[in-house]
Amino acid sequence: MLDQSPRTVLERFPAGGPRGSWPADEYAARQQAQGIPARVVMDLHSDSFLVIAVTPTQD
């Protein structure tokens, strides 16, 4: 089952970053420290990492 929660793309990072550098993860961690439920996902079509915020749905 796919997660259909609304998502907002906060930032995009190219997948070919310097070795040992994780800018998408670092950005997501800063957002989480501010209380924003951010996580990193891979966009295969654009070959980039997306930092997204998941908006909880109200049932």
N, C-alpha and C positions, 0 to 999 in steps of 0.2 A: 504494500500500500504506500503510495506517494504522499509525502507531507504537503498539504495544500495551504499552509499558513502563509499569509501575506508577508512578503519580504521587501526590504529596502536595501539597495546597494549603497553602501556608505563610501566605498573607495575601491579602485581597481589597481592591481600591481602586475607588471609583466612577469611571466613565469621564468624568464631567463635572468634572474637577478644574480648578483655575485655569490660565489660559493660561500656557504656558512652564514649568509644573510637571509633573514626571514622577515622582511618588512611588513608583509600582510599579517603575520602572526603578532608582530610587535604592535601594529596599529590596532588589531582586534583586542589585544590585552589592555591597551590604553582606554579603549572604548568601554570594555568590561569594568575597568576600575572606576569609570564614571557612571556605572549603573546601566549601561546600554548592553542588551543581550546580543553581542556581536560574535560572529564566527566566520571562519574562512572556508570558502568552497572554490573548486576549480571550474572555470568555464573553458571547456575543451574547444569550443568553436573559436574563441578569441585567444586561446593559449595564455590565459591570465588567471590570477587569483582574485577573487572578489571577497571583500569583507561585507557581510550582510548582517542586517538586524532583522530578527524575526519578530513580527508583531503578533501577539497572541490573539486568537479569535475568540469571540464571545458566543457561546452556544446557547 
